[in-house]
Amino acid sequence: MGGETRIECRGLVKRYGTVTAVDGIDLVVRAGEVFGFLGPNGSGKTSTLRILAGLASATAGRARILDTALPDPAIGARIGSMIEEPAFYPWLTGRANLEVLALTGPALPRAGAIDAVLDRVGLAEAADRKAKGYSQGMRQRLGLAAALVRDPEVLLLDEPTNGLDPAGIRDFRALFRALAEEGRTVFLSSHLLTEVERVCDRVAVVHRGRVVEQGRVADFVGAGRDLEAVYMNLTEDLA
Amino acid sequence: MRLLGAELRKLNRPLMWALVVFAAAFCVMLAIGAANNARLDLHDALREGGARAVPNRLAAATVANQLSPGAAGAEAAGMMASMPGAFLAAMLAGGHVGGEWTGRTLKNVLAHNGYRGRVLAAKAASTWLALVVVVVVCWAVLAASGTLICRANGLPHATEPFSTGLSHSGAQLARALLVLAFFAVVGLLAAVLTRGTVGTIAGSIAAVVALLALGTLPTVGKWTPATWVEAWMGFTSGDRTLSTLPDNFWSRFTASGAIPGHLFGLAGMAGAVVVPAVVAWQVFRRADVV
């Protein structure tokens, strides 16, 4: 896990009025890693992801993705993101939603990218159905397809397995590992600690806007401990 | 252009087609109403004769001319460059622009294209193009139905040459393009400020109504977009008659009196398009998107 740095946050701060959502986060995520970003509700995970995805500006500190200082309007073409619940145009089919998103940015890296990504996330058969009829699991799959359609080097995923059945969770887990093996960086937040433990190489636990612990999953678990016990200890101690 | 293509593709939606049907139906209903009024007036004139005969016959001939295929475009342009168009633009902006916040789809757009100025420009341009399509459809519907409506009501044949009507329609349509751009950027600004469908619709309509109210004030009226629209489109000041087919629903809400010339209206309208667009850009360029 000694790849080059893909995501870097230094002293990242985000305030909404008097509320400090992110309070000086420091992170480094490398190429080929699946990185888990853990924390209780309201701990600043989504705010951090929004800053990295270019949807919000930091109040202080700096963030870099792929050696590019944020905010940078061009970075969207090189990263894929799924922040909070995926949302689509309900009157369009799943495929048409991806086609519209493809037209929204620069040309896709290769012809047939939409069919390939629909196949990769397991949505090929339902691709020509209107998105308004999709189940939550299918929306998650379409959201992941939208994040992957530009063949990004970095993926930012917020609770990507929400609403998925066990088979879907297994599919996503395999997909994240495959993406990391291709050299991509997967940065995901999740509440499913057992899933994080299975799929992530490294994790950071964030609480009240600060990273309280980070390291390799293998260093957290073992000797009768699992990630859930470590997480509960960390967040309850600080509560 | 790719981004504009994406925005136009999103407009292939039930809301857009409902608005097109509503606008066309509104125009046809007005035409039926005006033709029916003209028929009744003409009938009275023929029965009673006297002083009312000449103006009533003229009114009937005017309606027939207004509804001829060439001239019907001026009606469509006048309707859309006044209150009905402002209402439609508010609805369209509510769904097409404000709906990106309500449906939480804006984050997808910005994730694929972080150039926020381009995103706003594509939204404004696509809204404007959709409104132009509505004008053209209304013209086509009036052109197709106008002659039949006149014939059904026993009105005289149109006396105006086709080319004269077409020339007038072309001029009014060209002028309406700027007014439609104004309505589109008002919707854009309302969307950026209110971040939702309902807020965009309410904000857009409230802005237009407020501008019309301001336009009635003797001291500031001349310097409001309400007067500039009137001047630019050449709408008759204080036009409150329904004896012929009304060519706008704007001047009946503004103060009567001298209207500034076209150039004054053009300069005012240009400013009225640019200012909301710049404000929308300033608000949107740094706004957090959830």
Chai-1 contact restraints between the chains, C-beta under 6 A:
chainA,res_idxA,chainB,res_idxB,connection_type,confidence,min_distance_angstrom,max_distance_angstrom,comment,restraint_id
A,A53,B,A111,contact,1.0,0.0,6.0,A-B,restraint_1
A,G54,B,G114,contact,1.0,0.0,6.0,A-B,restraint_2
A,L55,B,K107,contact,1.0,0.0,6.0,A-B,restraint_3
A,L55,B,L110,contact,1.0,0.0,6.0,A-B,restraint_4
A,L55,B,V289,contact,1.0,0.0,6.0,A-B,restraint_5
A,A56,B,D288,contact,1.0,0.0,6.0,A-B,restraint_6
A,S57,B,R286,contact,1.0,0.0,6.0,A-B,restraint_7
A,P73,B,G114,contact,1.0,0.0,6.0,A-B,restraint_8
A,P73,B,Y115,contact,1.0,0.0,6.0,A-B,restraint_9
A,G76,B,A111,contact,1.0,0.0,6.0,A-B,restraint_10
A,G76,B,H112,contact,1.0,0.0,6.0,A-B,restraint_11
A,G76,B,G114,contact,1.0,0.0,6.0,A-B,restraint_12
A,S81,B,A111,contact,1.0,0.0,6.0,A-B,restraint_13
A,I83,B,K107,contact,1.0,0.0,6.0,A-B,restraint_14
A,A87,B,G103,contact,1.0,0.0,6.0,A-B,restraint_15
A,A87,B,R104,contact,1.0,0.0,6.0,A-B,restraint_16
A,A87,B,T105,contact,1.0,0.0,6.0,A-B,restraint_17
A,W91,B,R13,contact,1.0,0.0,6.0,A-B,restraint_18
A,V100,B,A6,contact,1.0,0.0,6.0,A-B,restraint_19
A,V100,B,R9,contact,1.0,0.0,6.0,A-B,restraint_20
A,L101,B,N108,contact,1.0,0.0,6.0,A-B,restraint_21
A,L101,B,H112,contact,1.0,0.0,6.0,A-B,restraint_22
A,L103,B,R2,contact,1.0,0.0,6.0,A-B,restraint_23
A,L103,B,G5,contact,1.0,0.0,6.0,A-B,restraint_24
A,L103,B,A6,contact,1.0,0.0,6.0,A-B,restraint_25
A,T104,B,L3,contact,1.0,0.0,6.0,A-B,restraint_26
A,T104,B,A6,contact,1.0,0.0,6.0,A-B,restraint_27
A,T104,B,V109,contact,1.0,0.0,6.0,A-B,restraint_28
A,T104,B,H112,contact,1.0,0.0,6.0,A-B,restraint_29
A,T104,B,N113,contact,1.0,0.0,6.0,A-B,restraint_30
A,G105,B,H112,contact,1.0,0.0,6.0,A-B,restraint_31
A,G105,B,N113,contact,1.0,0.0,6.0,A-B,restraint_32
